[in-house]
Amino acid sequence: MKIYSAPLQGFTEAVWRNVHSAVFGGIDGYFTPFLRYEHGEIRSKDIRDIERNNNSVENLVPQIIASTPDEMHPLLELIANEGYTCADINMGCSFALQVRKKHGAGLLPHPDMVAALMEETRRWPGFTFSVKMRLGWESKDEWRALLPILNDTLLSHITMHPRLGIEQYKKAADIDAFSEFFAACKHPVIYNGDITSLADIQRIETLFPELGGVMIGRGLLANPALGIEYSRGCELATEEMCRLIRTMHDEMLRLLTPRLQGNTQFLTKMKPYWEYLLPTLPKRLRKPILKATTTEKYQSAVANALNGDW
């Protein structure tokens, strides 16, 4: 079964993807955080994130978020100009700022808008499209009105996160609803949601042996080794895990430090990773990282946490 890295705004950008692939690997494809077209332009930060000379991973899929073909078109033009021939359409983002614009999960109650986006894909021959979505925005049956549209569109796969948009990441993923969607979908389906361990991957594989793969987001931030643990069939020992995380962390620092000015930018960028990373790390070791007020204090706390003596 294939293992994919999910897009997460502010986390899985080019530096993280490149370093994760080089140090850990085990991932069959990486998806970029979504590109957006707002106020008549695409953010330069987003453009840099997909530029070929900033990316070294072999299988990279740019993701876009849009509510209309007019928003979608310039995003696809940018992607095509960068030499990509694939794009993933975000119909799952549950952040209120995007949902209010009928982006992401905000599209799910609107089959007519989804149909217009799918019609736009037909104007891009030679391009491969996929969709990442949820069951619905406020009803777990909303997908039923969308699936005939999606089934009638040429897609490489659909990634389903079996929660509602209004739930964000609350409540457990709805495996029964996912099973219904999986049975009705004509495209290969990738499962996404609540995968935080090797056992979780194996459980989903056992439940759905014909699945196209699993896509992991927050779980891969917590345990960057999930891909290689799956390929090996066993979990990494704490010592090896800490060694690899230290290697990844140091390389990310080397690449990011020239771009980050002062303690504030540095800490704002790096500390959020530790909200997820190594969930079994004792609180006494995590707290100094999250409370660090200078680069030096942060690096000292990280070194202490990754000595593996816990």
C-alpha positions, -999 to 999 in steps of 0.1 A, spaced: 0 0 0 12 35 -8 19 61 18 14 98 11 23 130 30 -7 152 34 -4 190 29 -4 211 61 -2 248 60 28 262 77 44 228 82 49 207 51 66 233 30 95 227 6 122 226 33 103 201 54 95 179 24 130 179 10 146 171 44 120 145 54 125 127 21 163 127 25 164 117 61 134 94 66 118 87 33 93 59 29 68 83 13 54 76 -22 43 112 -28 42 146 -12 13 171 -16 21 208 -12 0 231 10 -27 247 -11 -20 275 -36 -46 302 -36 -56 331 -59 -66 361 -39 -69 398 -46 -59 392 -82 -26 374 -75 -9 343 -62 12 348 -31 50 349 -38 55 326 -9 33 299 -24 50 303 -58 84 297 -42 71 266 -25 64 248 -58 93 261 -78 113 232 -92 146 245 -80 133 246 -45 121 210 -45 140 177 -46 114 151 -38 106 128 -67 68 127 -66 54 162 -57 18 172 -63 8 208 -61 -25 214 -43 -49 242 -52 -79 257 -35 -106 276 -54 -143 281 -56 -147 290 -93 -130 282 -126 -118 318 -127 -98 313 -95 -87 279 -106 -73 289 -141 -44 311 -130 -33 285 -104 -32 258 -131 -13 281 -154 13 286 -128 16 249 -121 19 241 -158 45 268 -163 66 252 -135 65 219 -155 40 200 -134 13 179 -151 -8 172 -120 -29 191 -94 -49 181 -63 -81 201 -57 -87 209 -20 -123 203 -10 -115 195 26 -99 226 43 -121 235 73 -105 268 83 -132 294 87 -114 320 66 -114 296 36 -148 282 42 -164 316 41 -151 320 6 -166 286 -3 -131 272 -5 -122 237 7 -149 221 27 -170 252 21 -176 237 -14 -192 205 -2 -228 218 2 -227 232 -34 -227 205 -61 -232 231 -88 -199 248 -78 -181 214 -76 -195 206 -111 -181 238 -125 -146 230 -111 -148 195 -125 -158 209 -159 -127 231 -158 -105 201 -155 -117 189 -189 -101 220 -204 -66 208 -194 -58 177 -215 -26 160 -204 -31 171 -168 -39 146 -141 -63 158 -114 -72 144 -80 -95 156 -51 -90 157 -14 -123 161 5 -144 154 36 -177 137 40 -195 171 40 -195 204 57 -223 198 82 -239 166 70 -221 133 65 -244 126 36 -233 156 15 -208 135 -4 -237 116 -20 -248 145 -41 -211 151 -52 -200 116 -60 -219 113 -93 -201 145 -104 -168 132 -93 -173 97 -107 -180 113 -141 -147 133 -140 -114 118 -150 -95 117 -117 -64 98 -106 -78 93 -71 -99 108 -43 -85 113 -8 -113 111 17 -110 124 53 -141 110 69 -151 139 91 -173 169 87 -159 203 80 -176 218 111 -159 191 132 -124 201 120 -103 175 138 -127 169 167 -145 135 171 -131 103 156 -129 97 119 -161 79 107 -150 46 94 -185 34 86 -192 65 64 -158 60 48 -167 24 39 -199 36 22 -180 62 2 -153 37 -7 -178 12 -20 -196 38 -42 -165 56 -56 -154 46 -91 -119 61 -86 -90 48 -65 -95 60 -29 -69 72 -4 -77 72 33 -68 102 54 -75 108 91 -63 97 126 -33 78 114 -6 82 141 11 48 143 22 18 124 -8 -1 139 -32 25 125 -18 20 90 -20 -18 93 -56 -15 107 -68 5 77 -50 -18 53 -67 -48 69 -102 -31 68 -97 -19 32 -72 -42 14 -81 -26 -20 -74 9 -8 -52 31 -31 -31 42 -1 -32 63 31 -24 100 34 -9 111 67 -7 147 79 -5 154 117 6 118 123 37 123 101 46 155 120 44 135 152 62 104 139 82 112 108 93 76 105 58 62 98 67 55 62 98 35 69 81 18 99 54 5 74 80 -7 49 100 -25 77 69 -38 95 82 -26 129 85 6 149 118 24 153 136 22 186 137 55 206 174 59 201 172 56 163 141 78 162 159 106 182 190 103 160 170 107 128 149 135 141 181 153 152 195 149 117 163 162 102 160 191 127 196 202 122 193 202 84 161 222 86 178 247 108 207 250 84 183 257 55 159 280 73 181 301 95 193 324 67 157 332 59 146 338 94 154 372 110 159 373 148 145 352 176 109 359 169 108 346 134 130 316 142 109 306 172 76 313 155 86 289 127 102 261 147 83 258 180 50 247 164 65 215 151 70 205 188 33 207 194 32 174 174 66 159 173 74 129 195 41 127 215 57 104 240 83 129 249 80 137 286 64 171 294 95 181 314 115 179 281 89 194 258 80 224 280 115 241 278 113 239 239 79 255 238 88 281 264 122 291 249 126 328 243 158 328 224 174 307 197 201 295 220 176 283 247 155 266 220 185 247 206 197 237 241 162 224 250 160 204 217 194 189 222 184 178 257 151 163 245 168 143 217 195 127 237 172 97 239 175 94 277 138 91 285 
